[in-house]
Amino acid sequence: MDIFRTIVTTTATVVTWEILKRRDEKNKEASEYRNIKIKRDLMDEFSASCDRAGVDMNSQLKKLITDFNKEVQNEES
């Protein structure tokens, strides 16, 4: 009975460790993008500019990033 208990406990520990490892990897990937630091006054100015232009901040940021990526790709080729 002790061997069975040891096998079950060891298996449960390994499975738990693998689940926690996968969760940590996913959290790390997600947090890399969340940890971009932009000064508050710059973001306030950007927000005000988006309001004046009547555009959504999220879509404008996506557009800026996409345009920059295309520009860099064009320079490389």
C-alpha positions in Angstrom: 0.0 0.0 0.0 2.9 2.4 0.7 4.3 1.9 -2.8 0.9 2.7 -4.3 0.6 5.8 -2.1 4.2 6.9 -3.1 3.4 6.4 -6.9 0.2 8.4 -6.7 1.8 11.2 -4.7 4.8 11.4 -7.0 2.5 11.4 -10.1 0.3 14.1 -8.7 3.3 16.2 -7.8 4.8 15.9 -11.3 1.4 16.7 -12.9 0.9 19.7 -10.7 4.5 20.9 -11.4 3.8 20.6 -15.2 0.6 22.5 -14.9 2.2 25.3 -12.9 5.2 25.4 -15.3 2.8 25.9 -18.3 0.8 28.5 -16.5 4.0 30.4 -15.6 5.2 30.3 -19.2 1.9 31.7 -20.4 1.9 34.4 -17.8 5.5 35.4 -18.7 4.6 35.7 -22.4 1.6 37.9 -21.6 3.4 40.0 -19.1 6.2 40.9 -21.6 3.7 43.1 -23.4 2.1 44.5 -20.3 5.4 45.7 -18.9 6.0 48.3 -21.6 6.6 51.5 -19.7 5.4 54.8 -21.2 5.5 58.0 -19.3 2.1 59.2 -18.1 2.4 62.6 -19.6 3.1 61.1 -23.0 0.1 58.8 -22.8 -2.1 61.7 -21.6 -1.0 63.8 -24.6 -1.6 60.8 -26.9 -5.1 60.2 -25.4 -6.0 63.9 -25.8 -4.8 63.8 -29.4 -6.9 60.7 -30.1 -9.9 62.4 -28.6 -9.4 65.6 -30.7 -9.0 63.4 -33.9 -12.0 61.3 -32.9 -10.1 58.0 -33.1 -9.9 55.1 -30.7 -6.6 54.9 -28.8 -6.3 51.1 -29.2 -6.9 51.1 -32.9 -4.5 54.1 -33.3 -1.8 52.2 -31.4 -2.3 49.1 -33.5 -2.0 51.3 -36.6 1.2 52.9 -35.4 2.8 49.6 -34.6 1.7 48.0 -37.9 3.0 51.0 -39.9 6.3 50.9 -38.1 6.7 47.2 -38.7 6.0 47.6 -42.4 8.5 50.5 -42.6 11.2 48.4 -41.0 10.5 45.5 -43.3 10.6 47.8 -46.3 14.0 49.2 -45.2 15.4 45.6 -44.8 14.4 44.6 -48.3 
